[in-house]
Amino acid sequence: ITCENILNLVIGTFGVDMKSINSKSRKREIVLARQAAMHLCKKFTTQSVSRIGMVVGGRDHATVLHALKNVDDLLTTDADFKRKYESVESELQSNS
């Protein structure tokens, strides 16, 4: 499993495109997809937070750390986000 595989799954599940994920956009649906991708990269790969940031739109490590914390919070408070996240997660688990 690579970060690129994860990004492609997230794009399909969250309904955004690669250009949006890598953009500087702060639209909620794009931010959530981007943060989910970062969280899943951290969970399913051995990449450093700096490397994950570079793959996901050239972000720095602090942005990735913020995303990791934010996703943990969202998984307990946002049912729609959790459903999409777990959909990608289960697909990754079945492929690993």
N, C-alpha and C positions, 0 to 999 in steps of 0.2 A: 504494500500500500504506500503510495506516495502522496505528497501534498497536492500534486496536480490531479490525481485520481479523486481525492477528497473534494477539491474545488469543483470538478466537473459534476460530482454527485450533488453537492450543495446548490450549484446553479440550477440543476434540473428540479430539485425538490423545492427550493425557495422561490423559483420563478424569476430569477434575475440573470443578467448576462455577464460574461467574463469582463467586459469593458467596465461595467458598473462596479463590480467587485473591486477592480483595481483602481477605480477612480477615487477622487477626493470627496465624493458625494456623502452627505450626511442624512440622506433620506432614510427614514427608519427601516424600511424593508431591506434596503441595501446594507445598512450598518449591521442589522441582525444576521443577514446571510454571511457577511464578511466575518463577523465575530464567531459565528457558528463554525465556519471553515477553520479559523485559527484554533479554536478549542478542539475540534476533531483532529487537526494536524498534530497538536500537542499530545492528544490521547493515543493516536494510532501510529505515530512515527517517532523516531528517535531524534528528530530535528531539534535544534536549539530554538529558543524564542526569537533570537535575532534572525536565523535562517527562515523561520516561519513568516516573520514580518516582511522579509525581502520577497518571498514567494507571493504573499498576499498584498500586492500593490506597493511594495517598497516601504512598508511601515517600520518604525523602530521597535526595539524590544519592549519599551514601556507601553506602547499601544497594544502589543500582544498580551502583556500581563494584565492590562485593564480589561481586554476582551475576555480573558480566561475568567476573571472575577465576575464580570457582567453576565456571562453565559451561566455560570453557577447560580447566580441570583434569578435569572430569567427562567431557568428550568424549574424553579419552585413557584414562580408567580405567573407565568404566561403559558397557558395551556396550548394555544396554537403553535407557539414557538417550540414548545416541548415536543409536540406531535411531529413536527417537521424534523427537528433535531434527531429524535429517536428513529425516525424513518431512515435517515442517512446512516446513523450509527448501526442499525441492524443490518443494513446492506453491507457496510464495511465489515462487520463481524462475520457475516456469511461468506465474504470473499477472502478472509484471512485464514 
